[in-house]
Amino acid sequence: MSKWMRLVLCAGLVLLASSAVAQGLTILNIDGFLYESDNAASVVGFPPSNPGDVLAGVGLVTGIDPPLSWSSTDYLYSWMIDGLVSTGAFDMGGGESLIVYIGGALEIVAQAYAGPGYTVPDYGTEPPNATAPATFVDGNPYLHGVFTSFYMFYNATTHTGHYEGTLNFTLGSNLGELANPYGYTLAGTVDPNGAITIPTGYDLEAVGHVDFDSTIPVQDSTWGGVKNLYR
């Protein structure tokens, strides 16, 4: 087995282990769409995921649970993911690929219905565009989190997959409601052929949730750290 393949398998095993642990308190539920790179009409989107491609997405927050407070009467809550840089897709066999991303952030925004200039979030087509992500982040920064790791398993045969990222919250009007802003997990599924029609130019429907588990280590877990094991 090659050194590179050992790196891939090691990364997969490490990340899968973290997934098994991440079964804590759910504080946020999200739904929306993801796209990789600019997805111009003449450019092939995802797959493939090539080194340097950037994964991003926008959508709506469908539920918020204690200790966080919210008011669905007064606010619409939306989210944006950006800056996740692909290290490339690694063939795991059986049509499945592992994609490890570096960097990236998650922004949760509270948009007041009665606020000046309130605009209904609009996905539009071929993102980024005039309305996305702009209409999803036009409001009060509710929470801002920075990813310390992020990966996706995607099966090109079934066109389905799942993703998971660990993150620390660093900013936001509701940051103080979290007793511990570190050690959160964003996890969910992706499906280009789900019940919802995906707007043109987006690659995947993404349904997920943010969980907290105090047993998850706070330190960063990165692809670079995995590679260092074999240096």
C-alpha positions in Angstrom: 0.0 0.0 0.0 1.4 3.4 -1.0 2.3 6.1 1.5 -0.3 8.4 0.0 -3.0 5.8 0.3 -2.1 5.2 3.9 -2.5 8.9 4.5 -6.0 8.9 2.9 -7.1 5.9 4.9 -5.7 7.3 8.1 -7.5 10.6 7.5 -10.8 8.7 6.9 -10.4 6.6 10.0 -9.6 9.6 12.2 -12.5 11.6 10.9 -14.9 8.7 11.2 -13.9 8.2 14.8 -14.7 11.8 15.5 -18.1 11.3 13.8 -18.9 8.4 16.1 -18.3 10.6 19.1 -20.3 13.6 17.9 -23.7 12.8 19.3 -24.2 15.6 21.7 -26.8 18.3 22.2 -28.3 19.7 18.9 -28.5 23.5 19.0 -29.1 24.3 15.3 -30.8 22.7 12.3 -30.1 23.9 8.8 -31.3 23.3 5.2 -30.0 24.7 2.0 -27.7 24.2 -1.0 -23.9 23.9 -1.6 -21.8 24.7 -4.6 -18.1 24.3 -5.3 -16.0 27.0 -7.0 -17.8 29.6 -9.1 -20.0 27.1 -11.1 -20.2 29.4 -14.1 -22.5 28.1 -16.8 -19.5 26.9 -18.9 -17.7 25.3 -15.9 -18.3 21.8 -14.6 -19.2 21.9 -11.0 -19.2 19.2 -8.3 -18.1 16.5 -8.9 -15.2 16.5 -9.4 -13.6 18.2 -6.4 -10.2 19.4 -7.5 -7.4 20.8 -5.3 -8.0 24.5 -4.7 -11.8 24.3 -5.4 -13.8 26.2 -2.8 -17.0 24.8 -1.2 -19.6 27.3 -0.2 -23.3 27.3 0.5 -26.3 29.2 1.8 -29.7 28.3 3.3 -32.1 28.7 6.2 -32.0 27.7 9.8 -35.0 25.5 10.5 -34.6 25.2 14.2 -32.7 26.6 17.2 -32.7 24.9 20.6 -31.5 25.9 24.1 -29.2 27.3 25.4 -29.7 29.5 22.3 -32.7 31.8 22.2 -34.6 32.8 19.1 -37.8 34.4 17.9 -39.3 33.0 14.6 -42.0 35.7 14.9 -39.6 38.6 14.7 -36.6 37.1 12.8 -35.7 34.9 9.9 -32.5 33.0 10.5 -30.2 32.1 7.7 -26.7 30.6 7.2 -23.7 30.8 4.9 -20.7 28.6 4.6 -17.7 29.8 2.7 -13.9 29.4 2.3 -13.7 25.6 2.5 -10.7 24.8 0.2 -10.6 21.3 -1.3 -7.5 19.2 -1.1 -8.9 17.0 -3.9 -11.0 13.9 -4.0 -9.4 10.6 -2.9 -10.9 7.4 -4.3 -12.0 5.1 -1.5 -13.4 2.4 -3.8 -17.0 1.4 -4.7 -17.6 4.8 -6.2 -17.0 6.7 -3.0 -14.6 9.5 -2.5 -13.2 11.3 0.5 -12.7 15.0 0.2 -10.9 16.9 2.9 -11.3 20.7 3.1 -9.2 23.2 4.9 -10.2 26.7 6.3 -13.8 27.9 6.1 -16.4 29.5 8.3 -20.1 29.2 9.2 -22.1 32.4 9.6 -25.6 32.4 11.3 -27.6 35.5 10.7 -30.8 36.9 12.2 -32.8 39.0 9.8 -35.5 41.2 11.4 -38.7 41.1 9.4 -39.4 44.7 10.5 -35.9 45.9 9.9 -35.1 48.5 7.2 -34.2 47.0 3.9 -35.3 43.4 4.8 -35.1 41.2 1.8 -36.4 37.6 1.5 -33.4 35.4 0.9 -33.2 34.3 -2.7 -31.0 31.5 -4.0 -31.0 32.7 -7.5 -29.0 30.7 -10.1 -25.3 30.2 -10.8 -24.0 31.3 -7.4 -22.4 33.5 -6.3 -24.9 35.9 -7.8 -26.7 39.2 -7.1 -28.9 37.6 -4.3 -26.8 34.8 -3.0 -25.0 35.0 -0.6 -26.0 38.7 -0.2 -29.6 38.2 0.9 -28.7 35.4 3.3 -26.2 37.5 5.3 -28.1 40.8 5.3 -28.8 41.0 9.0 -27.5 40.7 12.6 -24.5 38.3 13.0 -26.1 35.7 15.4 -23.1 33.3 15.5 -19.9 33.1 13.6 -17.8 29.9 13.7 -14.5 28.9 12.3 -13.9 25.4 11.0 -11.0 23.4 12.5 -11.7 20.5 10.2 -14.2 19.5 7.5 -14.6 16.5 5.2 -17.2 15.0 2.9 -17.8 11.4 1.7 -19.5 11.4 -1.7 -20.6 8.4 -3.7 -20.6 9.1 -7.4 -22.7 6.0 -8.1 -25.6 6.8 -5.8 -25.0 10.6 -6.0 -25.3 10.9 -2.2 -23.0 11.5 0.7 -22.4 13.1 4.1 -20.3 15.8 5.6 -18.9 16.7 9.0 -16.9 19.6 10.3 -15.7 20.7 13.7 -15.8 24.3 14.6 -15.3 26.9 17.3 -17.7 29.9 17.6 -15.8 33.1 18.0 -18.3 36.0 17.4 -22.0 36.9 17.3 -24.8 38.5 19.3 -25.7 35.2 20.9 -22.2 33.9 21.6 -22.6 34.6 25.3 -25.5 32.1 25.6 -23.0 29.3 24.9 -21.3 28.2 28.1 -18.5 26.8 25.9 -18.0 28.2 22.4 -15.5 25.4 21.4 -15.9 21.8 20.2 -19.0 22.0 18.0 -19.8 19.7 15.1 -21.7 20.5 11.9 -22.9 17.3 10.3 -25.4 16.3 7.7 -26.2 14.7 4.4 -26.0 15.8 0.7 -28.2 14.7 -2.1 -28.3 16.1 -5.7 -31.5 14.1 -6.4 -33.6 14.8 -3.3 -37.3 15.8 -3.1 -36.4 19.5 -3.4 -35.4 20.8 -6.8 -31.9 22.2 -6.7 -31.6 25.7 -8.2 -29.5 25.9 -11.3 -25.8 26.2 -10.6 -26.0 24.7 -7.1 -24.5 21.2 -6.7 -26.1 19.6 -3.6 -28.9 19.9 -1.3 -27.5 20.0 2.3 -29.5 19.1 5.4 -27.6 19.2 8.7 -27.4 20.1 12.3 -24.9 21.7 14.8 -24.2 19.6 17.9 -22.1 20.1 21.0 -20.4 17.4 22.9 -18.1 18.2 25.8 -16.1 15.0 25.2 -14.8 16.2 21.8 -11.3 17.7 22.1 -11.0 21.4 21.4 -7.6 21.2 19.6 -7.5 21.6 15.9 -7.7 18.4 13.8 -6.4 19.1 10.3 -5.3 17.2 7.2 -1.8 18.7 7.7 -1.7 17.0 11.1 -2.6 13.7 9.6 0.2 14.1 7.0 2.7 14.9 9.7 2.2 11.4 11.2 4.0 10.0 8.1 6.8 12.6 7.8 
